[in-house]
């Protein structure tokens, strides 16, 4: 007589970690708690936040993706769309973005690129601000992919460099060293001058990269 197959025991931890909704919910709660303890220092020398150039393409680095969702004011979040990869990790990022009030377009240069581009195009046509990590989802770190520039040229939207610098932070051992601010720390939010782009040549990508690097501070306290 064949032995009865052993029933697999229900493992709540495995079920929990494989559920993007639950993981994103817990992560969102933790991030919001940390954000409430942080001290913000906003630097907007050109007064971009008060200019009538919006909607815009907000550009930052992939390792600031947590800041991008958590530190953007709620009214701006509700009028913004973010591009998220169609990878498995992207499922968690997409749920996290939605729980913060952002609209999500799924796709990347490696997977679902056409769908992501169409989603961003529809969002831009609807007057949404576009939030993009210009070196994501696979890098190289602090490089600029052509997607944000092509979108800006096509829809006549300026690119606004946004940077979030946290001297007191944790960093993941990932390709981009994703950053998380520590509780009760200072976070510097820098808004760069709008870049009005006319073409998507390599020199233009280098201009955007230099503008972002000029306001990037990875020094630790």
PAZAPA-4460 file (N, C-alpha, C; in steps of 0.05 Angstrom, whole numbers, plus 32768, in hexadecimal, padded with zeros to 4 digits):
% residues 221
    n_x    n_y    n_z   ca_x   ca_y   ca_z    c_x    c_y    c_z   seq   type   mol
   8011   7FE8   8000   8000   8000   8000   8012   8019   8000     1      X     A
   800C   802A   7FED   801C   8042   7FEB   8019   8054   8003     2      X     A
   802E   805F   800B   802C   8071   8022   801D   808A   801A     3      X     A
   800C   8093   802D   7FFD   80AB   8028   8010   80C3   8027     4      X     A
   800A   80D4   8014   801B   80EC   8012   8016   80FE   802A     5      X     A
   802C   8109   8033   8029   811B   804A   801D   8135   8041     6      X     A
   800A   813F   8050   7FFF   8159   804A   8012   816F   8050     7      X     A
   8014   8182   803E   8026   8198   8043   801A   81AA   8059     8      X     A
   802A   81B0   806D   8020   81C1   8082   801F   81DE   8079     9      X     A
   800A   81EB   8082   8007   8207   807B   801B   8218   8089    10      X     A
   802B   8226   807A   8040   8237   8086   8038   8254   8083    11      X     A
   802E   8261   8098   8025   827D   8096   803A   8290   808D    12      X     A
   8054   828B   8094   8069   829D   808C   806D   829D   806E    13      X     A
   806D   8284   8062   8070   8282   8045   8059   828E   8037    14      X     A
   8040   8289   8041   8028   8295   8034   802A   82B3   8036    15      X     A
   8032   82BD   804D   8033   82DA   8051   8047   82E8   803E    16      X     A
   805F   82DC   803C   8074   82E9   802C   806F   82E6   800E    17      X     A
   805D   82D3   8006   8056   82D0   7FEA   803E   82E0   7FE3    18      X     A
   8033   82EF   7FF5   801B   82FF   7FF0   8024   831D   7FEE    19      X     A
   8026   8328   7FD6   802F   8344   7FD3   801E   8357   7FE3    20      X     A
   8004   8352   7FE4   7FF2   8365   7FF2   7FF8   8367   800F    21      X     A
   7FFC   8351   801D   8002   8351   803A   801E   835D   803F    22      X     A
   8031   8355   802F   804D   835F   8033   804D   837D   802E    23      X     A
   8040   8386   8019   803F   83A3   8013   8031   83B2   8029    24      X     A
   801C   83A7   8034   800D   83B4   804A   801F   83B8   8062    25      X     A
   802D   83A3   806B   803F   83A5   8082   8055   83B9   807C    26      X     A
   8061   83B7   8064   8077   83C9   805D   806E   83E6   805D    27      X     A
   8056   83EA   8052   804B   8405   8051   8047   8411   806D    28      X     A
   803D   8401   807F   8039   840A   809A   8054   8411   80A7    29      X     A
   8068   8400   80A3   8082   8406   80AF   808F   841F   80A3    30      X     A
   808D   8422   8089   8098   843A   807C   808A   8453   8086    31      X     A
   8070   8452   8088   8061   846A   8091   8068   8471   80AE    32      X     A
   806D   845D   80BE   8075   8462   80DA   8090   8470   80DB    33      X     A
   80A2   8466   80CA   80BD   8472   80C9   80BC   848F   80BF    34      X     A
   80AC   8493   80AA   80A9   84AD   809E   809F   84C2   80B2    35      X     A
   808C   84BA   80C3   8081   84CC   80D7   8096   84D5   80EB    36      X     A
   80AB   84C5   80EF   80BF   84CD   8102   80D6   84DE   80F6    37      X     A
   80D7   84DE   80DB   80EE   84EC   80CE   80E9   850A   80CD    38      X     A
   80FF   8518   80CB   80FF   8535   80C8   8106   853C   80AB    39      X     A
   80F5   854B   809E   80F9   8551   8081   8106   856D   807E    40      X     A
   8118   856D   806B   8125   8586   8063   8122   8589   8045    41      X     A
   810F   8599   803C   8109   859B   8020   8119   85B2   8014    42      X     A
   8127   85AC   7FFE   8137   85C0   7FF0   812C   85C2   7FD3    43      X     A
   8120   85D9   7FCD   8114   85DD   7FB3   811C   85F9   7FAA    44      X     A
   8136   85FD   7FA3   8140   8618   7F9E   8133   8626   7F86    45      X     A
   8129   8617   7F73   811D   8623   7F5B   80FE   8626   7F5F    46      X     A
   80F4   861D   7F76   80D7   861F   7F7B   80C7   860D   7F68    47      X     A
   80D2   85F6   7F61   80C4   85E5   7F4E   80A9   85DB   7F58    48      X     A
   80A7   85D6   7F72   808E   85CC   7F7D   8077   85DF   7F7A    49      X     A
   807E   85F9   7F76   8069   860D   7F73   8066   8617   7F56    50      X     A
   8076   860B   7F44   8075   8613   7F28   805D   8606   7F1A    51      X     A
   8056   8612   7F03   803F   8607   7EF4   8049   85F5   7EDD    52      X     A
   805F   85E7   7EE2   806A   85D5   7ECD   805F   85B8   7ED1    53      X     A
   8050   85B4   7EE6   8045   8599   7EEB   802E   8593   7ED9    54      X     A
   8029   857A   7ED1   8037   8561   7EDA   8053   855F   7ECD    55      X     A
   8065   8550   7EDB   8080   854D   7ED2   8088   8530   7ED4    56      X     A
   80A0   852A   7ECA   80AD   8510   7ECF   80C0   8513   7EE6    57      X     A
   80BA   8507   7EFD   80CC   8509   7F14   80E0   84F2   7F12    58      X     A
   80FA   84F9   7F12   810F   84E4   7F0F   811F   84E2   7F28    59      X     A
   8125   84CA   7F30   8137   84C5   7F47   8144   84AA   7F42    60      X     A
   8155   84A2   7F55   8163   8488   7F53   8153   8471   7F5F    61      X     A
   8158   8459   7F55   8149   8442   7F5E   814D   843D   7F7C    62      X     A
   8164   8443   7F87   8169   843E   7FA3   815A   8451   7FB5    63      X     A
   814C   8465   7FA9   813B   8477   7FB9   811D   8471   7FB5    64      X     A
   8117   8459   7FAC   80FC   8452   7FA5   80E9   8453   7FBD    65      X     A
   80F3   844C   7FD5   80E3   844E   7FED   80DC   846B   7FF3    66      X     A
   80EF   847C   7FF0   80EB   8499   7FF5   80D6   84A4   7FE1    67      X     A
   80D9   849B   7FC8   80C8   84A6   7FB3   80AA   84A3   7FB9    68      X     A
   80A3   848C   7FC4   8087   8487   7FCB   807F   8494   7FE6    69      X     A
   8091   8492   7FF9   808A   849A   8015   808C   84B8   801A    70      X     A
   809F   84C5   800D   80A4   84E1   8014   8098   84F5   8001    71      X     A
   808A   84EB   7FEC   807B   84FD   7FDA   8061   8504   7FE7    72      X     A
   8059   851E   7FE8   8040   8526   7FF5   8028   8517   7FEA    73      X     A
   8014   8510   7FFA   7FFD   8500   7FF1   7FEE   850C   7FD9    74      X     A
   7FEA   8527   7FD8   7FDC   8531   7FC0   7FEB   852B   7FA6    75      X     A
   8006   852C   7FA7   8016   8526   7F8F   8015   8509   7F89    76      X     A
   8015   84F8   7F9E   8013   84DB   7F99   7FFA   84D3   7F8A    77      X     A
   7FE4   84E0   7F92   7FCA   84D9   7F86   7FC8   84E1   7F69    78      X     A
   7FDA   84F3   7F61   7FDB   84FD   7F45   7FF3   84F2   7F36    79      X     A
   7FFE   84DC   7F40   8018   84D2   7F35   8015   84B4   7F2D    80      X     A
   8025   84AD   7F19   8028   8491   7F11   8045   8489   7F12    81      X     A
   804A   8471   7F1D   8066   8467   7F1F   8069   844E   7F0E    82      X     A
   8080   844B   7F01   8086   8433   7EF1   8092   841E   7F03    83      X     A
   8087   8406   7F03   8091   83F0   7F13   8096   83D8   7F01    84      X     A
   80AC   83CA   7F06   80B3   83B2   7EF6   809E   839C   7EF8    85      X     A
   809C   838B   7EE4   8089   8375   7EE4   8095   835C   7EF1    86      X     A
   80AC   835F   7EFE   80B9   8348   7F0B   80AA   8340   7F24    87      X     A
   80B2   832A   7F31   80A6   8322   7F4A   80A9   8337   7F60    88      X     A
   80C1   8342   7F61   80C6   8357   7F75   80B5   836F   7F6F    89      X     A
   80B0   8374   7F55   809F   838A   7F4E   8083   8388   7F58    90      X     A
   8079   836F   7F5D   805E   836B   7F68   805C   8379   7F83    91      X     A
   8071   8376   7F94   8071   8382   7FAE   8073   83A0   7FAC    92      X     A
   8084   83A9   7F9A   8088   83C6   7F96   806E   83D3   7F8C    93      X     A
   8060   83C5   7F7A   8047   83D0   7F6F   8032   83D3   7F85    94      X     A
   8030   83BE   7F96   801C   83BF   7FAC   8023   83D5   7FC0    95      X     A
   803D   83D8   7FC5   8046   83ED   7FD8   803F   8408   7FCD    96      X     A
   8043   840C   7FB3   803D   8426   7FA6   801F   842C   7FA7    97      X     A
   800F   8418   7FA1   7FF2   841C   7FA1   7FE8   8423   7FBD    98      X     A
   7FF3   8416   7FD1   7FEA   841B   7FED   7FF3   8437   7FF6    99      X     A
   8006   8443   7FE9   800E   845F   7FEE   7FFE   8473   7FDE   100      X     A
   7FEC   8469   7FCD   7FDB   847B   7FBE   7FE4   8481   7FA2   101      X     A
   7FF9   8473   7F98   8003   8478   7F7D   7FF6   8466   7F69   102      X     A
   7FF3   846F   7F51   7FEA   845E   7F3B   8003   8450   7F30   103      X     A
   7FFF   8438   7F25   8016   8427   7F1D   8014   841F   7F00   104      X     A
   802A   8421   7EF1   802C   8416   7ED6   8041   8400   7ED8   105      X     A
   803B   83E8   7ECE   804D   83D1   7ED1   805D   83CD   7EB7   106      X     A
   8077   83CA   7EBA   8088   83C5   7EA3   80A4   83CF   7EA8   107      X     A
   80B7   83C5   7E98   80D3   83CF   7E9A   80E1   83C9   7E80   108      X     A
   80FA   83CF   7E7F   810A   83CB   7E66   810D   83AD   7E61   109      X     A
   810C   839C   7E77   8110   8380   7E74   80F7   836F   7E72   110      X     A
   80E0   8379   7E7E   80C7   836A   7E7E   80B0   837E   7E7B   111      X     A
   809E   8378   7E68   8086   8388   7E65   808B   83A5   7E5E   112      X     A
   80A0   83AA   7E4F   80A7   83C5   7E48   8092   83D5   7E39   113      X     A
   8084   83C7   7E26   806F   83D4   7E17   8058   83DB   7E28   114      X     A
   8050   83C9   7E3A   803A   83CF   7E4C   8040   83E5   7E5F   115      X     A
   8058   83E6   7E69   8060   83FC   7E7B   8060   8417   7E6D   116      X     A
   806B   8417   7E54   806B   8430   7E45   804F   843A   7E3F   117      X     A
   803D   8428   7E37   8022   8430   7E32   8014   843B   7E4B   118      X     A
   801A   842E   7E62   800E   8437   7E7B   8017   8453   7E82   119      X     A
   8031   8458   7E7E   803B   8473   7E84   8031   8487   7E70   120      X     A
   802E   847F   7E57   8023   8491   7E43   8007   849A   7E4A   121      X     A
   7FF6   8486   7E51   7FDB   848D   7E59   7FDA   849F   7E72   122      X     A
   7FEC   849A   7E85   7FED   84AA   7E9D   7FF5   84C7   7E96   123      X     A
   8009   84CA   7E84   8012   84E5   7E7C   7FFC   84F3   7E6D   124      X     A
   7FEE   84E5   7E5C   7FD8   84F2   7E4D   7FC1   84FA   7E60   125      X     A
   7FBF   84EC   7E77   7FAA   84F3   7E8A   7FB3   8509   7E9D   126      X     A
   7FCB   8514   7E99   7FD5   8529   7EAA   7FE2   8520   7EC4   127      X     A
   7FEA   8507   7EC5   7FF7   84FC   7EDD   8015   8503   7EDD   128      X     A
   801F   8508   7EF5   803C   850B   7EF8   8048   84EE   7EF8   129      X     A
   805F   84EB   7EEB   806B   84D1   7EE8   8083   84CF   7EFB   130      X     A
   8084   84BB   7F0C   809A   84B6   7F1E   80AB   849F   7F13   131      X     A
   80C5   84A4   7F0E   80D5   848F   7F02   80F1   848E   7F10   132      X     A
   80F9   8475   7F14   8115   8470   7F1D   8125   846A   7F04   133      X     A
   8135   847D   7EFC   8140   847D   7EE1   8156   8468   7EDD   134      X     A
   8160   845B   7EF2   8174   8446   7EEF   8169   842A   7EF5   135      X     A
   814F   8428   7EF9   8143   840F   7EFF   8139   8400   7EE6   136      X     A
   8131   83E6   7EEA   8132   83D7   7F03   814B   83C8   7F08   137      X     A
   815E   83C8   7EF5   8176   83B7   7EF8   8190   83C7   7EF6   138      X     A
   818F   83E1   7EF3   81A7   83F1   7EF2   81B4   83F2   7ED6   139      X     A
   81CD   83F9   7ED5   81E0   83FE   7EEB   81D7   8415   7EFD   140      X     A
   81E1   8414   7F16   81DB   8428   7F29   81E3   8444   7F20   141      X     A
   81D1   8457   7F23   81D6   8473   7F1C   81DC   8477   7EFE   142      X     A
   81CE   8467   7EEE   81CE   846B   7ED1   81B2   8476   7ECA   143      X     A
   81AF   847F   7EB1   8195   848A   7EA9   818C   847B   7E90   144      X     A
   8175   846C   7E93   8169   845E   7E7D   8159   8472   7E6C   145      X     A
   8154   846C   7E53   8147   847F   7E41   8129   8483   7E46   146      X     A
   811C   8472   7E55   80FF   8473   7E57   80F4   848D   7E61   147      X     A
   80FF   8498   7E76   80F5   84B1   7E81   80F8   84C8   7E6D   148      X     A
   810F   84C8   7E60   8114   84DE   7E4C   8102   84DC   7E34   149      X     A
   80FD   84C4   7E2A   80EB   84C0   7E13   80CF   84C9   7E1B   150      X     A
   80C6   84C2   7E33   80AC   84CA   7E3C   80A9   84E8   7E3D   151      X     A
   80BE   84F5   7E49   80BD   8512   7E4B   80BD   8520   7E30   152      X     A
   80CC   8516   7E1D   80CD   8522   7E03   80B2   851F   7DF5   153      X     A
   80A7   8507   7DF7   808E   8501   7DE9   8077   8512   7DF2   154      X     A
   8076   8518   7E0C   805F   8526   7E18   8066   8543   7E20   155      X     A
   807E   854C   7E19   8085   8567   7E1F   8085   856E   7E3D   156      X     A
   808D   855A   7E4D   808E   855D   7E6A   80AB   8562   7E73   157      X     A
   80B0   8574   7E85   80CB   8577   7E90   80D2   8560   7EA3   158      X     A
   80EC   855A   7EA5   80F6   8547   7EB8   80FF   8556   7ED0   159      X     A
   80F5   854F   7EE8   80FD   855C   7F00   810D   8548   7F11   160      X     A
   8127   854D   7F16   8137   853B   7F27   812D   853E   7F44   161      X     A
   8127   8528   7F51   811F   8527   7F6D   8134   8516   7F7B   162      X     A
   813D   851F   7F93   8150   850E   7FA2   8148   850E   7FBF   163      X     A
   814D   84F7   7FCB   8148   84F3   7FE8   8161   84E9   7FF4   164      X     A
   816D   84F9   8006   8187   84F2   8012   8182   84ED   8030   165      X     A
   818B   84D6   803A   8188   84D0   8056   81A3   84C8   8062   166      X     A
   81B1   84D9   8070   81CB   84D2   807C   81C9   84BA   808F   167      X     A
   81B3   84B8   809E   81AF   84A1   80B0   819B   848E   80A2   168      X     A
   81A5   8478   8099   8195   8465   8089   819F   8449   808B   169      X     A
   818E   8437   8081   8196   841B   807C   8198   8418   805E   170      X     A
   81A9   8405   8055   81AC   83FF   8039   81AA   83E1   8034   171      X     A
   819B   83D9   8020   819A   83BD   8019   81B3   83B5   8008   172      X     A
   81BA   839B   8009   81D0   8392   7FF9   81C5   8389   7FDE   173      X     A
   81BA   839C   7FD0   81AF   8397   7FB5   81C0   83A6   7FA1   174      X     A
   81BA   83A3   7F87   81CA   83B0   7F72   81CA   83CE   7F75   175      X     A
   81B5   83DA   7F80   81B3   83F7   7F83   81B7   8401   7F9F   176      X     A
   81BA   83EE   7FB3   81BC   83F6   7FCF   81A4   8407   7FD8   177      X     A
   818C   83FB   7FD5   8173   8409   7FDC   8175   8414   7FF8   178      X     A
   816D   842D   7FFB   8170   843C   8014   8156   843E   8024   179      X     A
   8158   843C   803E   8141   843F   8050   814A   8453   8066   180      X     A
   813B   8468   806B   8143   847B   8080   813E   846E   809B   181      X     A
   814F   8475   80AE   814B   846B   80C9   8137   847C   80D8   182      X     A
   8128   8471   80EB   8115   8481   80FA   8122   8498   8108   183      X     A
   8113   84AF   8109   811C   84C7   8117   8135   84D4   810A   184      X     A
   8139   84CE   80F0   814F   84DA   80E2   8146   84F1   80D0   185      X     A
   815A   84FF   80C5   8154   8515   80B3   8155   850B   8096   186      X     A
   8142   8514   8087   8141   850D   806A   8141   8527   805A   187      X     A
   8154   8529   8048   8156   8541   8037   8148   853B   801D   188      X     A
   8134   854B   8016   8125   8549   7FFD   812E   8560   7FEB   189      X     A
   813A   8559   7FD4   8144   856E   7FC2   8135   856C   7FA7   190      X     A
   812C   8583   7F9F   811E   8585   7F85   8130   8595   7F72   191      X     A
   8139   8588   7F5D   814A   8595   7F49   813C   85A7   7F36   192      X     A
   814A   85B6   7F26   813E   85C7   7F11   8131   85B5   7EFC   193      X     A
   811A   85BE   7EF1   810E   85AF   7EDB   8120   85AE   7EC3   194      X     A
   8121   8597   7EB6   8131   8593   7E9D   811E   8590   7E86   195      X     A
   811E   85A3   7E74   810D   85A2   7E5C   811C   8594   7E46   196      X     A
   8113   857C   7E40   8122   856A   7E2E   8116   856C   7E11   197      X     A
   8128   856D   7DFE   8120   856F   7DE2   8126   8556   7DD2   198      X     A
   8138   8545   7DDC   813F   852C   7DCE   8147   8517   7DE2   199      X     A
   814A   84FF   7DD9   8151   84E9   7DEA   816D   84DD   7DE4   200      X     A
   817F   84EF   7DDB   819A   84E6   7DD4   81AA   84DF   7DED   201      X     A
   81C0   84D2   7DE9   81D1   84CA   7E00   81DA   84E2   7E10   202      X     A
   81DF   84F9   7E03   81E8   8511   7E12   81D2   851B   7E25   203      X     A
   81B9   8517   7E1C   81A3   851F   7E2D   81A1   850E   7E46   204      X     A
   81A5   84F4   7E43   81A5   84E2   7E5A   81BB   84E9   7E6D   205      X     A
   81D2   84F1   7E63   81E8   84F9   7E74   81E2   8513   7E83   206      X     A
   81D3   8525   7E76   81CA   853E   7E83   81B8   8538   7E9B   207      X     A
   81A5   8525   7E97   8193   851D   7EAD   81A3   8510   7EC3   208      X     A
   81B6   84FF   7EBC   81C6   84F1   7ED0   81D6   8504   7EE1   209      X     A
   81E3   8518   7ED4   81F3   852C   7EE2   81E1   853C   7EF5   210      X     A
   81C9   8543   7EEC   81B7   8552   7EFD   81AF   8543   7F16   211      X     A
   81AB   8528   7F13   81A4   8517   7F2A   81BD   8514   7F3D   212      X     A
   81D4   850F   7F31   81EC   850B   7F41   81F3   8525   7F51   213      X     A
   81EC   853C   7F46   81F2   8555   7F53   81E3   8558   7F6E   214      X     A
   81CD   854B   7F70   81BD   854D   7F89   81BC   8533   7F99   215      X     A
   81CD   851F   7F90   81CF   8506   7F9E   81E5   8507   7FB3   216      X     A
   81DE   8500   7FCC   81F1   8500   7FE2   81EF   84E5   7FF0   217      X     A
   8203   84D4   7FEB   8203   84B9   7FF8   8215   84B8   8011   218      X     A
   821E   84CF   8019   822F   84CF   8031   821E   84C8   804A   219      X     A
   822B   84BA   805C   821E   84B3   8075   8226   84C7   808B   220      X     A
   8214   84CA   809F   821A   84DD   80B4   8231   84D3   80C5   221      X     A
***
